[in-house]
Amino acid sequence: MRTASFAQNLLSVQTELLHFAYKLTSNQEDANDLLQETSLKALDNEEKYTAETNFKGWMYTIMRNIFINNYRKVLRDQTYVDHTENQYYLNQGLDIEGESTDSSYDLKEMHRIVNALPKEYRLPFSMYVSGFKYREIADKLGLPLGTVKSRIYFTRQKLQEELKDFR
């Protein structure tokens, strides 16, 4: 593709790309940065574009890939690896003196509310709180996935309703 028509195509999709970038980032400055980075990448790789290819689709793909790569980079940068040699702190329990009577009362109240529910609601919720995934709960109880999700949701709503005074 000739450089002039490539630049013309690039300019013609800028507005649509900016809207797409804003949808991805939810921030105007980040969207502008993403648009600029996408345009530069397209200009750098002009020779890789073939005339038979949908130009707008090619640009959207470049933008999406840049966004995903940047997102993964941010996640990688936020990951903290602890190289502490004294790992015996990992297995220490909670500070019992620091636990207030209010929090233990709240926990007892939550147990009372959950235990007052029928078994078909109490069991999936207890398994969910214990760390089971929705699919695992459904498989273990022989229930449809939607039923498990709705029962857990109902139990959460009941807890929120009953504990609204404790907030």
KEFI-724531 format. One line per 2 residues: number of its first residue (from 1); their letters; for each residue z negated, y negated, x of N, C-alpha, C, O. Coordinates in pm, 1 decimal. Example, Ala and Ser with C-alpha at 12.3 -4.5 7.8 and 13.67 -1.06 7.14 Angstrom:
! residues 2
1) AS) -780.0:569.0:1319.0:-780.0:450.0:1230.0:-780.0:330.0:1320.0:-846.5:331.9:1423.6  -708.0:225.0:1285.0:-714.0:106.0:1367.0:-787.0:-3.0:1290.0:-803.9:-113.8:1340.9
***
This chain:
! residues 167
1) MR) 0.0:117.0:84.8:0.0:0.0:0.0:0.0:-123.1:89.1:-70.7:-128.8:189.8  79.0:-219.7:51.2:83.7:-342.4:130.3:-48.8:-414.7:119.4:-115.2:-407.5:16.0
3) TA) -88.0:-483.9:224.4:-215.9:-552.7:231.4:-230.3:-656.5:121.1:-338.9:-670.9:64.9  -123.9:-729.1:88.6:-131.9:-833.4:-14.7:-161.6:-773.2:-150.9:-247.4:-824.1:-223.0
5) SF) -92.1:-664.9:-188.1:-118.2:-603.9:-319.4:-253.5:-533.5:-321.1:-319.6:-528.6:-424.8  -294.7:-479.7:-207.9:-427.3:-417.3:-200.7:-535.2:-522.7:-224.1:-628.4:-500.3:-301.3
7) AQ) -522.9:-635.1:-158.9:-619.5:-743.9:-176.9:-616.7:-795.0:-319.8:-721.2:-827.9:-376.0  -496.7:-802.0:-379.9:-484.1:-846.9:-519.1:-555.7:-749.3:-612.2:-628.1:-791.3:-702.4
9) NL) -535.8:-619.9:-590.8:-605.8:-518.6:-672.1:-756.8:-528.3:-653.1:-833.0:-515.6:-749.0  -799.0:-550.3:-531.1:-941.5:-561.7:-501.1:-1002.2:-681.1:-573.9:-1111.1:-670.4:-630.3
11) LS) -933.6:-792.9:-573.1:-983.4:-912.0:-642.9:-985.3:-892.8:-794.2:-1072.5:-946.0:-862.9  -889.1:-816.9:-845.7:-881.3:-799.0:-991.0:-994.2:-713.4:-1047.7:-1024.0:-723.8:-1166.7
13) VQ) -1058.4:-628.5:-965.8:-1165.7:-541.8:-1017.2:-1305.7:-591.8:-980.0:-1404.6:-524.9:-1010.2  -1315.3:-706.5:-915.9:-1444.5:-757.6:-869.1:-1545.4:-775.9:-984.2:-1661.7:-737.7:-971.1
15) TE) -1501.2:-833.9:-1095.4:-1592.2:-860.2:-1207.8:-1646.4:-729.3:-1265.1:-1766.4:-716.7:-1289.8  -1557.8:-632.6:-1286.1:-1601.3:-503.0:-1339.8:-1694.0:-431.7:-1241.6:-1792.6:-370.0:-1281.9
17) LL) -1661.9:-440.5:-1114.0:-1747.2:-377.5:-1013.2:-1885.0:-442.7:-1008.4:-1985.5:-374.6:-988.0  -1889.8:-573.7:-1027.2:-2019.0:-643.0:-1027.0:-2104.5:-596.5:-1144.5:-2225.2:-577.7:-1129.3
19) HF) -2043.4:-577.7:-1261.1:-2117.8:-526.5:-1376.9:-2169.6:-385.3:-1350.3:-2283.4:-352.5:-1384.0  -2085.7:-303.0:-1289.9:-2126.2:-166.1:-1256.4:-2239.5:-167.1:-1153.9:-2334.9:-90.1:-1165.2
21) AY) -2228.5:-253.4:-1055.3:-2333.0:-264.0:-952.8:-2464.6:-307.7:-1015.4:-2570.9:-259.1:-976.7  -2458.4:-398.4:-1111.1:-2580.7:-443.9:-1177.5:-2642.8:-331.2:-1258.9:-2765.1:-318.7:-1264.5
23) KL) -2559.9:-249.7:-1321.6:-2612.1:-134.3:-1396.2:-2683.6:-37.6:-1301.8:-2785.9:21.0:-1337.3  -2629.1:-21.6:-1182.1:-2690.4:70.6:-1086.4:-2820.8:16.1:-1029.8:-2917.9:90.4:-1015.1
25) TS) -2823.8:-114.2:-997.8:-2937.0:-169.6:-924.0:-3039.6:-241.6:-1011.1:-3156.4:-251.0:-973.6  -2997.8:-291.8:-1125.5:-3085.1:-369.8:-1215.3:-3140.2:-494.6:-1146.5:-3247.9:-542.6:-1181.7
27) NQ) -3068.2:-545.9:-1050.7:-3111.1:-664.5:-977.9:-2984.6:-738.5:-933.4:-2895.7:-680.0:-871.5  -2978.0:-867.6:-965.9:-2857.1:-944.1:-939.0:-2826.0:-953.7:-789.3:-2710.7:-938.1:-749.2
29) ED) -2927.3:-979.0:-707.2:-2904.1:-989.7:-562.8:-2858.9:-856.9:-503.4:-2765.6:-852.3:-423.1  -2925.7:-749.0:-543.3:-2885.8:-617.0:-494.5:-2745.2:-581.4:-541.3:-2669.1:-518.1:-468.1
31) AN) -2710.5:-622.7:-664.6:-2576.4:-596.6:-716.5:-2471.9:-671.2:-634.0:-2366.7:-616.0:-601.8  -2501.1:-796.4:-599.8:-2407.5:-873.1:-516.3:-2391.4:-809.1:-378.6:-2280.6:-801.7:-325.5
33) DL) -2502.5:-763.0:-321.3:-2496.2:-695.6:-191.0:-2412.8:-567.4:-198.8:-2332.1:-538.4:-110.5  -2434.3:-491.9:-306.3:-2360.2:-366.5:-323.8:-2210.7:-394.2:-341.9:-2127.0:-321.7:-288.1
35) LQ) -2177.7:-498.0:-416.9:-2037.7:-534.9:-435.7:-1974.2:-574.2:-302.4:-1861.7:-534.3:-272.3  -2045.8:-651.2:-224.6:-1993.5:-694.3:-95.1:-1973.2:-574.1:-2.6:-1870.1:-562.2:63.7
37) ET) -2071.8:-486.2:0.7:-2061.1:-368.1:87.0:-1944.9:-278.3:43.2:-1873.4:-222.2:126.2  -1927.6:-265.9:-88.9:-1816.9:-185.2:-141.3:-1682.4:-245.9:-104.0:-1590.8:-174.5:-63.3
39) SL) -1670.4:-377.5:-117.9:-1544.5:-444.4:-84.2:-1512.0:-428.5:63.8:-1397.4:-402.4:100.3  -1612.4:-444.1:148.2:-1590.0:-427.2:292.1:-1547.3:-284.9:325.7:-1457.6:-263.8:407.3
41) KA) -1612.0:-187.8:262.5:-1577.8:-47.4:288.4:-1434.7:-19.1:243.8:-1361.0:52.4:311.6  -1395.6:-75.7:129.2:-1259.2:-55.3:79.8:-1158.0:-118.7:176.2:-1054.4:-59.7:206.5
43) LD) -1189.3:-237.7:222.9:-1097.7:-303.8:316.9:-1087.7:-227.3:447.9:-979.6:-217.1:505.8  -1199.1:-173.8:494.7:-1198.5:-95.4:618.5:-1119.1:34.1:603.6:-1063.3:84.6:701.1
45) NE) -1114.0:87.9:481.8:-1048.3:216.1:459.2:-919.8:201.6:377.9:-879.4:294.5:308.0  -857.5:88.0:387.0:-734.1:61.6:311.9:-627.2:165.2:341.7:-552.6:204.6:252.1
47) EK) -618.9:209.2:464.7:-514.4:305.5:501.8:-537.2:442.6:437.5:-443.4:521.8:428.6  -658.0:471.9:392.9:-687.0:600.9:329.3:-650.4:601.9:181.1:-643.3:708.4:119.8
49) YT) -627.4:485.6:124.2:-590.7:476.9:-16.9:-443.8:512.0:-33.9:-358.2:462.3:39.3  -415.1:598.1:-131.3:-276.1:632.5:-160.5:-235.7:564.2:-290.7:-317.3:550.8:-381.9
51) AE) -113.9:522.5:-299.2:-65.0:444.0:-412.7:-71.8:520.4:-544.5:-80.7:458.0:-650.2  -67.9:651.6:-541.4:-71.6:730.9:-665.4:-211.9:738.1:-725.1:-227.7:778.5:-840.3
53) TN) -312.4:700.1:-649.4:-451.8:711.1:-691.8:-490.5:592.9:-780.2:-442.5:481.2:-761.1  -577.0:618.9:-876.0:-631.4:514.1:-962.7:-718.8:422.3:-877.2:-823.5:464.6:-828.1
55) FK) -677.2:299.0:-859.4:-747.6:206.9:-770.4:-889.2:177.4:-819.7:-984.3:179.0:-741.6  -902.5:150.6:-948.6:-1034.1:117.5:-1002.7:-1129.6:236.5:-987.5:-1245.7:218.9:-950.6
57) GW) -1081.0:355.3:-1015.6:-1162.5:475.4:-998.5:-1203.9:495.6:-853.8:-1316.6:536.1:-825.2  -1111.5:467.0:-762.6:-1140.8:478.1:-619.0:-1252.0:382.1:-580.9:-1342.6:418.3:-505.8
59) MY) -1245.6:259.9:-632.0:-1347.7:158.8:-602.1:-1483.3:197.4:-661.8:-1586.6:183.3:-596.3  -1482.6:245.9:-785.8:-1607.7:288.9:-849.2:-1672.1:402.5:-769.5:-1794.1:407.0:-753.8
61) TI) -1589.4:493.4:-719.8:-1641.8:605.4:-641.2:-1704.3:555.8:-511.3:-1810.8:602.7:-471.2  -1638.5:462.1:-446.5:-1694.2:405.8:-322.8:-1828.9:341.0:-352.0:-1925.5:362.2:-278.8
63) MR) -1835.5:261.1:-460.3:-1959.6:191.3:-494.1:-2071.2:290.5:-526.5:-2184.3:275.0:-480.4  -2038.8:391.6:-605.5:-2139.9:491.4:-642.9:-2192.5:563.6:-519.0:-2313.0:584.5:-505.5
65) NI) -2103.1:601.2:-429.6:-2145.0:671.7:-308.1:-2231.0:583.6:-217.8:-2328.5:631.3:-159.7  -2196.0:456.4:-205.8:-2277.4:364.7:-125.4:-2415.7:350.4:-187.3:-2516.6:351.8:-116.8
67) FI) -2419.7:336.7:-319.9:-2549.1:323.8:-388.5:-2635.9:446.9:-365.0:-2754.2:435.0:-333.0  -2576.9:565.0:-381.0:-2652.5:689.7:-361.7:-2702.3:701.4:-218.1:-2817.5:738.6:-195.4
69) NN) -2617.2:670.2:-121.6:-2658.4:677.1:18.9:-2771.2:579.1:49.3:-2866.2:613.5:119.6  -2761.1:457.5:-3.4:-2867.8:358.6:17.0:-2998.1:403.6:-47.5:-3105.8:386.3:9.7
71) YR) -2987.9:461.4:-166.5:-3106.7:510.5:-236.9:-3174.8:621.8:-156.5:-3297.0:622.7:-141.3  -3096.0:713.4:-106.3:-3151.8:822.7:-25.2:-3214.8:769.7:103.2:-3317.4:820.5:148.3
73) KV) -3153.4:668.4:161.2:-3208.3:609.0:283.0:-3343.9:544.8:254.2:-3437.5:559.1:332.9  -3354.4:475.1:142.7:-3482.3:413.1:105.0:-3588.4:519.9:84.6:-3701.9:503.7:129.4
75) LR) -3552.9:628.7:17.8:-3649.2:737.6:-2.0:-3692.5:798.2:130.5:-3810.3:828.0:150.5  -3597.3:816.2:220.4:-3628.8:872.3:352.2:-3721.8:779.2:429.2:-3814.8:824.4:496.0
77) DQ) -3696.2:648.9:419.2:-3778.9:551.4:490.8:-3920.3:543.9:434.4:-4014.4:510.7:506.5  -3935.5:574.9:304.9:-4067.1:568.2:242.3:-4149.0:694.4:263.5:-4269.0:695.4:236.0
79) TY) -4086.8:799.6:311.3:-4157.8:924.9:333.4:-4246.1:910.8:456.2:-4200.6:868.3:562.4  -4371.7:946.7:440.8:-4467.5:936.1:548.9:-4512.9:1076.2:588.0:-4558.0:1153.5:503.6
81) VD) -4501.1:1107.1:712.0:-4545.8:1235.9:763.1:-4672.1:1212.0:845.3:-4671.6:1135.7:942.0  -4778.6:1277.6:805.6:-4906.3:1262.0:874.3:-4913.8:1362.2:989.0:-4910.9:1483.3:966.8
83) HT) -4923.3:1312.1:1109.8:-4932.2:1397.3:1228.2:-5075.2:1402.2:1282.1:-5096.0:1424.7:1401.3  -5172.0:1381.5:1195.6:-5311.3:1381.0:1236.2:-5353.4:1519.0:1284.3:-5322.1:1620.4:1221.8
85) EN) -5424.3:1521.4:1395.3:-5470.6:1649.1:1448.0:-5593.6:1698.6:1373.1:-5613.8:1819.5:1361.4  -5674.9:1609.1:1322.9:-5798.3:1646.1:1253.4:-5770.2:1666.7:1104.9:-5799.4:1579.3:1023.3
87) QY) -5714.0:1781.6:1070.0:-5675.6:1806.3:932.1:-5788.4:1867.7:849.7:-5766.8:1909.1:735.8  -5907.1:1873.8:906.0:-6017.5:1930.5:829.5:-6055.7:1840.9:713.5:-6127.5:1885.4:624.0
89) YL) -6011.0:1717.6:711.5:-6038.3:1628.5:599.5:-5963.1:1670.5:472.8:-6002.1:1633.6:362.0  -5856.9:1746.7:489.3:-5776.2:1785.9:375.1:-5852.6:1873.2:276.2:-5827.3:1865.2:156.0
91) NQ) -5943.1:1954.2:322.5:-6011.4:2048.6:236.1:-6147.1:1999.6:186.6:-6219.0:2073.9:119.6  -6182.5:1877.0:218.4:-6308.9:1826.3:170.6:-6299.6:1793.0:22.7:-6196.5:1745.0:-24.4
93) GL) -6407.9:1818.6:-50.6:-6411.4:1789.3:-192.5:-6430.0:1641.9:-218.7:-6441.7:1561.4:-126.4  -6432.6:1607.9:-346.1:-6453.5:1469.7:-384.8:-6597.2:1429.4:-358.5:-6686.6:1513.9:-353.6
95) DI) -6618.4:1303.2:-342.1:-6752.4:1249.3:-322.4:-6827.3:1255.5:-455.2:-6796.0:1180.7:-547.9  -6925.1:1343.5:-464.5:-6997.1:1364.5:-589.9:-7079.1:1242.0:-626.9:-7089.1:1208.4:-744.9
97) EG) -7137.1:1175.3:-530.0:-7216.1:1056.8:-559.5:-7129.2:944.6:-614.1:-7177.3:862.6:-692.4  -7002.4:938.9:-574.7:-6912.6:834.2:-619.0:-6866.0:852.9:-762.1:-6817.0:758.5:-824.0
99) ES) -6880.4:973.8:-815.8:-6834.2:1000.1:-951.0:-6933.3:942.3:-1050.4:-7052.2:974.1:-1047.7  -6883.3:858.4:-1136.5:-6972.8:792.6:-1230.9:-6995.3:879.9:-1353.2:-6918.0:971.6:-1380.8
101) TD) -7101.7:850.1:-1425.6:-7130.7:925.3:-1547.9:-7027.6:894.4:-1655.6:-7001.2:977.6:-1742.3  -6969.0:774.1:-1650.3:-6866.9:738.8:-1748.1:-6745.4:829.0:-1736.4:-6693.3:876.8:-1837.2
103) SS) -6699.7:852.8:-1613.1:-6581.0:935.0:-1595.4:-6608.7:1079.6:-1635.9:-6521.0:1145.5:-1691.8  -6728.7:1130.0:-1608.9:-6759.6:1265.9:-1650.1:-6771.0:1274.7:-1802.6:-6737.7:1377.0:-1862.5
105) YD) -6818.3:1166.0:-1864.4:-6824.9:1163.6:-2010.3:-6684.5:1163.0:-2069.3:-6657.0:1233.3:-2166.5  -6594.8:1082.7:-2009.6:-6456.5:1077.2:-2056.2:-6390.9:1214.1:-2046.1:-6319.0:1256.1:-2136.8
107) LK) -6416.1:1283.8:-1934.9:-6358.5:1416.3:-1915.3:-6411.5:1514.6:-2019.4:-6336.2:1595.2:-2073.9  -6542.0:1507.1:-2046.6:-6599.9:1594.8:-2149.7:-6540.8:1564.1:-2286.5:-6514.8:1654.6:-2365.8
109) EM) -6520.0:1437.1:-2313.0:-6461.9:1396.6:-2441.3:-6318.5:1448.2:-2453.5:-6277.2:1493.4:-2560.3  -6243.2:1441.1:-2344.1:-6106.5:1492.2:-2346.2:-6104.7:1643.4:-2370.2:-6023.0:1693.9:-2447.3
111) HR) -6195.3:1714.8:-2303.4:-6203.3:1860.1:-2324.2:-6239.3:1891.0:-2468.7:-6184.6:1984.3:-2527.5  -6329.6:1814.6:-2526.1:-6370.6:1836.9:-2664.4:-6251.9:1819.2:-2759.2:-6232.0:1899.9:-2850.1
113) IV) -6174.4:1715.1:-2738.2:-6059.8:1687.6:-2825.2:-5954.2:1796.6:-2811.4:-5901.6:1845.4:-2911.4  -5923.2:1834.8:-2687.5:-5821.0:1937.8:-2664.8:-5868.9:2072.0:-2720.0:-5790.5:2144.7:-2781.0
115) NA) -5994.5:2105.2:-2699.8:-6046.4:2233.5:-2749.2:-6055.5:2238.5:-2900.6:-6060.2:2347.1:-2958.3  -6058.1:2122.7:-2966.3:-6062.7:2119.4:-3112.2:-5924.2:2143.6:-3173.5:-5912.7:2169.1:-3293.3
117) LP) -5820.6:2135.7:-3092.0:-5684.9:2156.9:-3142.3:-5658.8:2305.1:-3165.9:-5723.6:2390.2:-3105.0  -5564.5:2336.1:-3253.9:-5526.1:2476.5:-3273.0:-5469.7:2536.0:-3143.0:-5419.4:2463.3:-3057.3
119) KE) -5478.7:2666.0:-3130.0:-5438.9:2735.2:-3007.2:-5293.2:2709.6:-2970.6:-5260.2:2700.3:-2852.4  -5205.3:2697.9:-3070.5:-5063.0:2678.8:-3041.0:-5034.0:2544.3:-2975.5:-4928.7:2527.8:-2914.0
121) YR) -5125.7:2447.1:-2987.3:-5111.9:2319.1:-2918.3:-5194.5:2316.6:-2789.9:-5150.7:2262.6:-2688.3  -5312.2:2374.1:-2794.9:-5403.5:2371.3:-2681.8:-5347.9:2448.6:-2561.9:-5356.2:2400.6:-2448.8
123) LP) -5292.4:2565.3:-2584.4:-5245.2:2650.5:-2475.2:-5129.0:2588.5:-2397.0:-5135.3:2584.4:-2274.2  -5022.9:2540.1:-2463.4:-4915.3:2477.3:-2383.9:-4963.6:2353.2:-2308.3:-4921.9:2329.9:-2194.8
125) FS) -5050.9:2273.7:-2370.2:-5100.6:2153.8:-2303.7:-5184.7:2190.6:-2181.7:-5171.6:2128.0:-2076.6  -5269.6:2290.1:-2194.5:-5352.9:2333.4:-2082.4:-5266.9:2385.0:-1967.4:-5296.1:2358.6:-1850.8
127) MY) -5161.5:2458.2:-2000.2:-5072.9:2508.9:-1896.2:-4999.0:2393.3:-1828.6:-4979.7:2394.0:-1707.1  -4957.6:2293.8:-1908.1:-4886.6:2178.3:-1852.3:-4976.8:2099.9:-1757.7:-4933.6:2059.7:-1649.7
129) VS) -5100.8:2078.1:-1797.5:-5196.1:2005.7:-1713.8:-5227.0:2084.9:-1587.0:-5256.9:2026.6:-1482.8  -5219.8:2216.4:-1596.0:-5246.6:2301.6:-1479.7:-5131.6:2301.6:-1379.4:-5146.0:2353.2:-1268.5
131) GF) -5016.8:2243.9:-1417.8:-4907.1:2232.6:-1322.7:-4783.4:2312.7:-1356.7:-4686.1:2310.6:-1281.4  -4785.0:2383.4:-1469.0:-4666.4:2458.3:-1508.5:-4558.3:2362.1:-1557.2:-4588.4:2257.2:-1614.0
133) KY) -4433.8:2398.5:-1534.6:-4319.7:2322.3:-1584.4:-4293.6:2363.9:-1729.1:-4336.8:2470.4:-1773.2  -4222.2:2278.3:-1802.0:-4192.6:2307.9:-1942.3:-4123.6:2443.6:-1957.4:-4159.3:2523.2:-2044.3
135) RE) -4024.4:2469.0:-1871.6:-3948.5:2593.8:-1881.0:-4039.2:2714.9:-1855.8:-4026.0:2816.9:-1923.5  -4130.3:2704.4:-1759.7:-4222.9:2814.8:-1730.3:-4314.5:2842.1:-1849.7:-4340.6:2957.4:-1884.0
137) IA) -4362.2:2735.7:-1911.6:-4449.7:2751.8:-2028.6:-4373.7:2819.8:-2140.9:-4424.7:2911.7:-2204.9  -4251.4:2774.2:-2164.5:-4169.7:2832.9:-2271.5:-4145.5:2981.3:-2245.8:-4154.0:3062.8:-2337.7
139) DK) -4115.4:3016.0:-2121.8:-4090.6:3156.7:-2087.9:-4216.1:3241.4:-2104.1:-4210.1:3351.8:-2158.3  -4330.1:3190.2:-2057.2:-4454.7:3268.1:-2063.8:-4502.3:3286.8:-2207.0:-4555.9:3392.1:-2241.5
141) LG) -4483.0:3184.4:-2291.3:-4530.9:3192.5:-2430.0:-4424.4:3245.1:-2525.8:-4452.9:3270.5:-2642.8  -4302.7:3261.3:-2476.6:-4195.2:3310.9:-2561.9:-4156.1:3211.3:-2669.8:-4123.4:3250.5:-2781.8
143) LP) -4159.3:3083.3:-2636.9:-4126.1:2977.7:-2733.0:-4001.8:2902.6:-2686.3:-3969.5:2902.5:-2567.5  -3932.4:2838.8:-2780.3:-3820.8:2752.6:-2739.0:-3872.5:2633.0:-2658.9:-3984.9:2587.3:-2679.8
145) LG) -3789.9:2583.0:-2567.7:-3828.1:2472.0:-2480.8:-3865.1:2348.0:-2562.1:-3963.2:2280.7:-2530.5  -3788.5:2317.5:-2665.1:-3815.9:2200.7:-2748.7:-3950.3:2209.7:-2818.8:-4018.9:2108.8:-2835.2
147) TV) -3988.1:2328.5:-2859.8:-4117.4:2348.1:-2925.6:-4230.5:2319.6:-2828.6:-4328.9:2254.9:-2864.6  -4217.0:2367.5:-2706.3:-4319.5:2343.5:-2604.3:-4332.7:2194.5:-2577.7:-4443.7:2141.6:-2572.4
149) KS) -4219.3:2126.4:-2561.1:-4223.2:1982.6:-2534.0:-4286.6:1906.0:-2648.6:-4366.9:1815.5:-2625.4  -4251.9:1940.6:-2771.9:-4307.6:1867.5:-2885.9:-4456.9:1894.4:-2902.0:-4531.3:1804.8:-2941.9
151) RI) -4501.7:2014.9:-2872.0:-4645.1:2044.1:-2883.2:-4724.8:1969.1:-2776.1:-4834.1:1919.5:-2803.4  -4671.2:1961.0:-2656.5:-4738.1:1885.2:-2550.4:-4739.1:1737.3:-2586.3:-4839.2:1668.8:-2565.6
153) YF) -4628.6:1688.4:-2639.7:-4620.9:1548.3:-2681.6:-4723.2:1520.4:-2792.0:-4793.6:1419.5:-2788.1  -4730.9:1610.0:-2889.9:-4827.0:1592.2:-2999.0:-4969.5:1588.3:-2944.8:-5050.1:1506.0:-2988.3
155) TR) -5000.6:1675.3:-2851.4:-5135.1:1679.3:-2793.2:-5164.5:1551.0:-2717.7:-5275.5:1498.6:-2727.0  -5069.1:1499.8:-2644.2:-5088.0:1372.0:-2573.7:-5115.3:1259.1:-2672.3:-5204.9:1177.3:-2651.9
157) QK) -5036.4:1256.2:-2779.4:-5055.8:1152.1:-2880.7:-5194.4:1161.7:-2943.3:-5259.3:1059.8:-2967.0  -5239.0:1281.7:-2969.6:-5371.6:1303.7:-3028.0:-5480.0:1255.0:-2931.9:-5576.3:1190.7:-2973.7
159) LQ) -5463.8:1286.0:-2802.8:-5559.8:1239.7:-2702.5:-5562.3:1086.7:-2695.6:-5669.6:1026.5:-2691.6  -5446.6:1025.5:-2694.4:-5441.6:879.1:-2689.2:-5506.1:817.1:-2812.2:-5577.7:717.4:-2802.6
161) EE) -5480.4:876.6:-2926.7:-5537.5:825.2:-3051.0:-5690.1:837.7:-3051.1:-5760.5:744.3:-3089.7  -5739.5:951.4:-3008.6:-5883.8:975.8:-3009.3:-5956.9:897.4:-2900.4:-6073.6:861.9:-2917.3
163) LK) -5889.0:870.3:-2788.9:-5953.8:803.9:-2674.8:-5919.9:656.4:-2664.7:-5944.7:595.7:-2560.6  -5864.5:596.8:-2768.5:-5821.8:457.2:-2759.7:-5940.8:363.1:-2735.5:-5922.0:254.7:-2680.4
165) DF) -6060.1:401.3:-2774.6:-6178.4:318.4:-2753.0:-6228.1:324.3:-2609.6:-6306.2:238.2:-2569.0  -6185.6:423.3:-2531.2:-6233.6:441.1:-2395.0:-6154.2:362.5:-2292.3:-6192.7:358.7:-2175.5
167) R) -6045.0:300.0:-2332.1:-5960.5:227.9:-2237.4:-6022.9:104.3:-2189.5:-5963.7:32.5:-2108.9
***
